[in-house]
Amino acid sequence: MAGDDISKDDSAAATAAIQENATIVVLGASGDLAKKKTFPALFGLYRNNFFPENSKIVGYARTKMDEKEFHDRVKSHIKTPTPDYEKALQEFLEMCTYISGQYDEDDSFINLRKHLEEQEGQRDERNRIFYMALPPNVFIPVAQCLKRNCYPEKGIARLIVEKPFGHDLESSRELQRALQPIWKEEETFRIDHYLGKEMVKNILILRFGNLFLGSSWNKNYISNVQITFKEPFGTEGRGGYFDDIGIIRDVMQNHLLQVFTVIAMERPLSFSAEDIRDEKVRVLRSVPIIKTSDVIVGQYTKSKDGSKPGYKDDDTVDKDSRCATFAAMALFINNERWEGVPFILKAGKALDEAKVEVRVQFKDVTGGIFGDIPRNELVLRVQPDESVYMKINTKLPGLSMKTATTELDLTYKRRFSDLKIPEAYEALILDAFKGDHSNFVRDDELDQSWRIFTPLLHHLDEHKDLQPSPYAYGSRGPAEIDDYLASYGYKTNDNYQWPETKL
């Protein structure tokens, strides 16, 4: 019984909100991720009064630099449009200190512990959040050194881990086997920033808070679902890094699959973290591994006008590279709600626009009084310009009975013009302060995601004869994409054009 009480106490502490006396340790503080995302998010929380009281921020990396150099890095991507912002930034910088050290040496982490204790002073409790903005090859030694040398004797400890969580199923399990004995699951927060995006978080409310959507959210009414990620730029000198990963590992196995689970999951018992994540895991367990016949891959070449280079024109990329910079794949779910409905994940670099959206296309209206009428679609624009719109058919004004396709439009900038949409990293770090795991990836969820993707990834890696289809920089992707979508039942409506929103 005593052991059970201790376990309950530990679990309660791990999920408790940290409201004061927190130290946020950013490991990899000299890197791009910390500079562009982590520090701006921490400042956003501080400026909006969401930061725990009496808190400190400590940067740690191998790079040697003094406090001024560190502060210059911290503020390099923080905008201060008004004097109030500038004043808040100066206060924020006073909370920030830096210490350098190695990632695999206990002596370095002992020095980090001493630095933390100096900053914390005589606190009764030392609540520490370790944010690993690090490459995956140092995850394990850093996590081990932190636990041995910097884990607080009294207080709350949390570990935030950035993707990638492995390279395939086996490497992911190896990472899990190394972390689990030292960091409990309830102390671990695997961050996928798409789960912090406003429109992704809104999916649960749209689905389960609106009866008309909930009743039609199944195979009887929905023909197909597309989840699309498009970037208008290429690897821009980072091709050597990207070549080892590819678009599937970079975007689809994590970001787009997370969106997929929220779109497809069953109604959770509550909004508690475990109830939500239980349903996400349940739907992933119903997804068979991806068949290579359900996949197309592409690689961008130079633009048609020659102004933009192709992927292989990057000096850091092997001239024989088969790395996919574009992919489309169909996932299926073997359950009563979704059997037979294709979920098409599409992602690509160097395309014609920047866009992340979910497009739910409903089935055809029963024939009879209409000869040919377009399908309804529900579109959730995740970024840019967050919006939700439903494409519907209506009578064209006038004396005839002609129909036209129009939209019920919720554009956030127009409807919620007085509200600020928070950055995804702000929302997720705040969740970590609160001890709320709802928007973080659980270990069994991660395992299932790699189970689905690993056979496909190994097939693409090992079969040297599989060449990605070329597509021009700035195009919509490989030429076969339209036929591919049509083969899964998607129907286009060439007469419809989304109106430009003028704000």
Protein Blocks (a to p, Z undefined) as FASTA:
>chain_A
ZZmmmmmmmmmmmmpccfbhpacddehklbmklmmmmmmmmmmmmmnopacehiacdddd
fbdcdfklmmmmmmmmcccfbfklmmmmmmmmmmpccddddfkbfklmmmmmmmmmmmnm
pafbdcddddddbdfklmmmmmmmmmmmmpcfbdcddddddddebjbfklmmmmmmmmmm
mmcfklpccddfklmpmklmmmmmmmmmcmklmmmncfklmmbdcdddddfbdfeoplmm
mmmnommlmmmmmmmmmmmmmmmmccdfblcfklmmmmmmmmmmmpccddfklpccdddd
ddfkopaccfklpmkbcfkbcbdfbdcdddddddfklgoiacdddddehiabdcdddddd
dddddehjbmbdcdddddddfbghiadddddddddedjbfcdcdddddddfklmmmmbcc
ddfklmmmmmmmnopaklcccfklmmmmmmmmmmmmmmmmmmmmlccddddehiabjfkl
mmmmmmnopacdfkbccddddZZ
